Each structure stands twice: as C-alpha cells, then as structure tokens.
Amino acid sequence: MITSSTALYWGIFIGIAALSWLVSSRLKSKFEKYSQVPLPGGLTGREVAERMLRQNGIEDVRVTSVAGHLTDHYDPAKKTVNLSDSVYASNSIAAAAVAAHECGHAVQHACAYAPLKLRSRLVPIVSFSSNIVQWVLLAGMLLIKTFPQLMLIGIVMFALTTLFSFITLPVEIDASRRALAWLKTSGLTSRETDSMARDALQSAAYTYVVAALGSLATLLYYILIFTSGSRRD
C-alpha cells in the first residue's frame, strides 16, 4: 500500500530527477554554444588561468591539463588548477569562464575563505562515508526491526554528504562571482561576452543546486523509511 507521504516523496524525487536532466542538458548546450565564441585577445584557458593567478598575487599554484570533458577542478592539497582538454587549450568564452572560475577557488584558498575551509575539512570524512554509506543503509533497512540503530547510523552518514552538497553551493557561487569580476576588470571580456560568461557559469551553478536538492530528497526518504520501519507493531 502506498501512503500519501511515500507518494509525495516519489513525486518530489521524479521532479528533481527530471530537473537534473534538464539542467545538465542546458549546461552542455551552453558550453558547446560559448565554446564557439572566441575570447577577445585570443588567450587560451591555460593563459587566462595563469594571468588571473598572477594578478591575484598567487605564485604557488600550477595550471595543469586533465583528461575528460568538464572535469575541471581546483585541488587545494596539491595547489593545482586542473583544466580539462576542452578548456586548457581553447581560446573560447566558455574556456575563459571555466578557467577563471577554477582560479576563483585558488583565490578563495589564498584568502582563507571560510566555506572553502569547511568543505576541505569535510572531504576526508565525506569520502569515507560515501564509500560505505549505501551498504550501511541497505543493511539497516534489512535489520530495521531488530537493529534500527544501524539504519540511523547510515542516515547520519548520508546527512554528512547532504551537508557537503549545501556547503558547496556558496563556494561555487563565490568562485563564479570572483571569476566574472576579474574577467570584467581585466578587460578580457567585452560587454557582450561578459554576459555570455555569466550565462555559462550560472548554468553550471544550477547543477550544484539540483544536486543538493536531490541529496536532501534522498535523505528525507531514508528518514521516512526509518520512522515508519522502526515502529513496533
């Protein structure tokens, strides 16, 4: 028998899944579109990143190339800005926006930006939890009547990943803000191309929002299972 709360959850879950697909498709479309627009001045993603780091007084961060598509990231442990193949050597608006965004994280690191520090501290814990949380939750659901505490432990572990998703939001939004401000003040983007860079980074930000909402919906689902399954008949 399907309860009203279960039906509501599945409605929310399906809605978020559909939204996630739409946002991902939109991001891919935007990136491909702005990858065809050359950056005024012709700097590649690598050159944009190196210039932004240099102008922010950051001398101990390297810019490297990594395989894949949209695999760009900043590694605070190794102090590297890692740009994907489609960004590293490209001189497009999309490449410039992504490269500047990742350098925005390096600037956050140099400035000891509090949300980034908190996220970095959670990385080892979340990495460990994410490797075993599904097994803990599965075992917890099977033993919900005899050992409900196991399910509760799994929920706490999953809650950490949800918290991580929400802490990621201000980190990513702030990195984009720093990137767009620098691109504009450095003169690398014109009035027209500035709006393109903003559009590309906003599309990327929406993916983090949807991921956080999806994680929250899944957490609520596990809580629903726990509260209904652990009741004594």
N, C-alpha and C positions, 0 to 999 in steps of 0.2 A: 504494500500500500504506500502510495506516495503522499507524504504530508505536504502541507502548504509551505512550510519552511524549506523543505527539500526542493520543491518546485521553484520557489523563489531563487534559491541558490543556483539551480541549473539555468534558470533564465539569465541571471547575472553572469554566470560563467560563460555561457554561449555568447552573450552580448560582448563580453570582454575579448573572447577569442576572435570574434568577427572584427572587432575594433582593432585588435592587434594585427590581423592580416591586412586590414585597410591601411593602417599606419605604416607597416613595413613596406607595402607596395608603393605607398606615396613617397617614402624615403628613397626607395630605389629609383623611382621615376624622377624625383627632384635631383638626385645625384647625377643620374645619366644626362638630364637636361643641362645642368650647370657645368657638367664636365665638358660640354661642347662650347662653352663660352670662355674665350681666352682672358687671362688676367692682364689688365693694362700694365705694361712693363715686362711681361713675359717671364716672371720668376716662377720657378718650379716649387712644388710643395716643400721640398727639402730646403731650398733657398729662403722661402718665406719663414719656415720654422727657425732656421739659423739666424735670420735677421731679427725676428721677434725676441729670441732668447738673448741675443747680443744687446739689443736696445733696452732690455729689461735688466741688464747687468748680470745675466746668468751665464757663467763661463764653464760650469762643471757638468753640463748636460749635453749628451751626444744625440744627434739625429741619425736614426738608422732605418733601414728598409726591412719590412717583414712580408712574408708571403700572404696571399689571400686578398679578399675584397672587403673593404670596410672593417679591416682588422686593426685599425689604428688605435693606439693607446699610449699612455704615459706610464712608465714603470718607475715609481718613486724609490724603490730599493736599488735599482741599477742606474737610476738617473739617466734614462734614455727616453727620447720621444720616438716612438716606433710608428712609422708611416707605411701603409700598405702600398703595393706596387702601383695601384691606380692613383695614388696621391703623391708618392715620393718624387716621381719624375715628370708629373703632369704640371702644365702651367695654366690650369683652368681655375675658374672662380671656385668650383667645388673643392678642388685640391687645396687652394689657399685657405678656405674657410675651415676645412678639417685640420690642416696643419696648424693653423693659429689656435684652434680650439684645444688641441693636444698640448700646445705650448702654454695655453692658459692654465692647464693643470700644473705645469712646471713652475709657473709664476705663483700659483697657489702654494705649492710646496715651499718655494723660497720665502714666501710671506707668512708661512705657518698658518695657513687658512684653517680655522678650527674644524669645519665639517670634513675637510680632506684628512686631517689628522685622525679624526674619529673613525672615518671609513678605513683608513690604513690600519688602525689598531684592530678593527673587526675582521680584516681579511683572513688572518690565520684561523680564527675561530669559525668563521663562516665557511671557509674552505674545508675544514674538518667536518663540520656539521653537514654540509651538502653531500659529502661522500657517503654518509651512513643514515641520514635522516629518513630516507624512503624505506629502508629496511626496518628501522625502529618503528616507524608509523605502521608499516604492514604487520609487524609482529604485535604491535599494540592493538590493532584492530582485531586480530585473531584472538588475542587474550583479553579483550576488553572487559569480559565478565569476571575473570579470575585475577587479572593483574592490571587494573586500569591505570596504575601509576606509569606503566611503560608507555602507554599512549600519551599521557601527559608530558612525559619527558620528550617524546617526539614532537609534540606541539610546541614546546618551549624552544627546541632546536630549530624548528621551521620558523618560529616567530623571529629568531635572530636573522634569518635570511630576508624576511619581510622588512625588518627594521633596516637592514643593509640597503634594500631597494629604495626605501624612502630617504635615507641619508644621502644616497647617490644623487637624488634629484637636485638639491641646492648646489652640490658640487659641479654637476654638469651644466646647470643653468648659469652659474657664476663663471665657469670656464668659457662658455659661449659669449657672455657679456664682455669679458676681458678681450676675447678674440676680436669681436666686432668693433670694440672701441679702438683697439690697436690698429686694425686694418684701415679704419677711417682716418685716424690721426696720422698714420704713417704715409698716407696718400696712395696706398696700393689699390684701393677701390674708389671708384667714382660714385656719384650719387646713384646711378643706375645699378652698378654692380654691387654696391653696398646692400641694396635691398635683396639682391639675389643671394648673397652670402647669408644674410639674415634669414631668408626663407629656407635655405638649406639646413642651417643649424636648428631652426625651430622644428623642422620636420624630424630631425634626429632626436631632439629633446622629447618629442611626443612618444617616442618608443620607450623611453625610460618611465614616463608617466604610466603608460599602459602596462608595462612590466610590473611596476609597483602595485597597481590596482589588481592585476592578475594574482600576484603573490598574496595580497590581502584577502582576496576572494577565496583562494585555496586554503589559507589559514582559517578563515571563518568556517569553511566546510569541515575541516578536521575538528574544530571545536564543536560543531554541530554533531558530528559522529560521536565524539567523546561524551557530550552531555546526554545524548539520547541512549547510547550504548552502555554507559556505566551505571544507569539507573537499575536498581534492584527490582525485579518483577514481584 
